[in-house]
Amino acid sequence: MTDILVIILFILSGGASGWLGVDLLPVDNLKQVSNIEGFRIVLSIIGSFVGLAAGFVFLQLRKTFLDQIRTMPTDLLISRAVGLILRITCS
């Protein structure tokens, strides 16, 4: 269930980036486009596909990371966690 939610969030964020990214384009380039709303839709679809691909990559990295943590010895995991906490609090 979490994997589906992550994929949906990546798709939505990619689509929103494509939709809102039109406003960041230079005005000279936008003058060449006759249908701005159609251009927004095309960019949001492309952004959604990029978000889908990024979501799958993120899920694969997450799975690899969790497998590494599960196979790590407990004493090594605790010492790294304590070192991370000390480094964050002392800086």
Buried (B, 14 or more C-beta within 10 A) or exposed (E): EEEEEBBEEBBEBBBBBBBEBBEEEEEEEEEEBEEEEEBBBBBBBBBBBBBBEBBBEBBEEEEEEEEEEEEEEEEEEEEEEEEEEEEEEEE
